[in-house]
Amino acid sequence: MPKEEVVDRFVKIIEGRGRNESTEFVRQWKSAGVPAPGGVIDPGEFRIWIDQGVRLGVLKPGGARAEDLFTNAYNPYANGT
């Protein structure tokens, strides 16, 4: 399913709930998986959500670090092979 179709469907679901929820996050959606080869997670993938949480007042500035939210310690591909 194309990205635009997925985002449109998510927006329709969120708006249809009538809960005054923002659809700003869902409009940034790219895929349901980790985009890097081997599923290696990059801190930058979390940074966008942390920054948005700070802008929305949900998180305190400096209160969350991307590296505290995930680990690649158990991923055998994290060493670049």
Protein Blocks (a to p, Z undefined) as FASTA:
>chain_A
ZZklmmmmmmmmmmmnonopafklmmmpfbfbdfbghhiacfklmmmmmmmmmmnomacg
hkacfklmpcfklmmklnoZZ
